[in-house]
Amino acid sequence: GFWNWVRGHGLVWLKREPSSFLSFSPEPNQAMATDTSQYLNTWVEQKASYNKRDLLLYAVGIGCEDLRYVYEYDSDFAAFPTYPVLFGFKGTDQDVISFPSPAMQEGPSNPPLEGIKAGLDGERYIEMIKPLPADGAELTLKTRLIGVHKRGSGASVEMEQLVSGADGTLYYRLVSGAFLVGAKNFTDSGETNSKKIDPPNRAPDTVVEMPIPSNQTHVYRLSGDYNPLHIDPNMAQMMGFKEPILHGLCSLGFSTRAVLQAYGENDPSKFKSVRVRFASPVLPGNTLQVEMWKEGSIIIFQTKVKETGKVAINNACLELNAGAKM
């Protein structure tokens, strides 16, 4: 069921102090720590696809107004560079899908660690090897577990995903990091893609404010992430929130858009990669403040909620390809 899937995948943003409704019963004590290395590097392959309308809908879902992302007849029409984060949700589906979706359930599971209480969507890394075809494509997703490491009160579990075309062309490499609250009695294994990125000790070089419309989650979810946390008030309260929250990946899209516009002329070909860590949730209707520091071709950034001053995204940077406006 839904909660078993949450426990196994850790891809849903949950409050850091889960309510009793979210509490999972710890596994019985084990005499020996779980050897997590046995779960590493087994590739799981699945199909995904998208069309031109999917690209348009995603662009609107992250607030794009530039015609190159929202008008199919624009001479520079292209996929916004962060769109591939949706493939693991939508798979090949074109209609409304359940949550967790069939594609999510086909993907690899987290190792069965002892004591897991909740799963948090912790970090994302998106690297563009080659731009996606603007007309749509049939794709293959290959995903594997690359690392399990102790982090504070739980475990950091990282998955790597390669996005390729039907002809074998590699388009993207993505890494997701889930934090499994309460995980214990296991050995570290594998590698980590996580990096500590602190803003320079100076005022930001650029600050961009981005208002989030009150119905933004209603639009973003239509790209394939139908988690009821983001639209159903009752479900949000059961998950420990007063009201539905913005998708973390929508905040990622808004923030990336701000940086690419400020330092990459909003040109998708200037995008090389972006990495973020989710620090706290955002509510529809909030205003995001994206603070940026230019360090050569790397733009370090953090995203705050203007109304509260809380940091929503940190440990973040966007790397530009050579030739970007600096």
C-alpha angles and dihedrals in degrees: 000000000000098000094045088054091049090053093049099046109028092204097126122089108240130175112270091235100050119210120240087263089065098042114118122205111248118244117254113276112273124216092223132036116257111260101226095185090082090069097052131108100007105140118221114199125203140158130253135174141180139184135209092270090057090057091050093048094049091049091053088045091062094042101259117168100168107112092226087072103032105036118066094203096053109122090233097042110159145153114270104249097243095054095104091073085080098059093082089057103040103033105173096330121123100179132064109295137197124259118270086036125219089254092053091051092049092056125089119286128228116257114273098257124179122254102014111167102171144348126236127193095235113170142000133197121188120186121182113213093172131355117262116252108267093221095059131260149212109249143188121220118203114189133180140170108251104175148006118193138168112255120176110295096359147000136303110219118190129197126191121208129191119201114205137171126241088263092054096259109153110226106167145010117205132182123194124193119202123190113216107204114220097011111151147157098049138116124245116247143168129012135309129224092191118116133184109238118182122187114248116265094258139078114286116273090220135013121192124188118212119187113212112218114234091242097046094113089054089062101036094053091061089073090071110282101108097167104154089218087082099053112014113081092199093052091046091054092048087054091053101263128116092225141355114299132213117266108262089226089055089056087050090053094049092047094047090049091054093051096043091050093048098046109011102047086245086282113148091208089064091060116099105160146330132203129189142172118212109230106170139349128271125217125221107258093036122121117234120217111203111198116197136193119192114221105170109287090347119086110198112202145169129194123220133185105243095209095055106020090231119144110242098177126025139154084056137147139158120213118210127211118244113281097038117138108267 
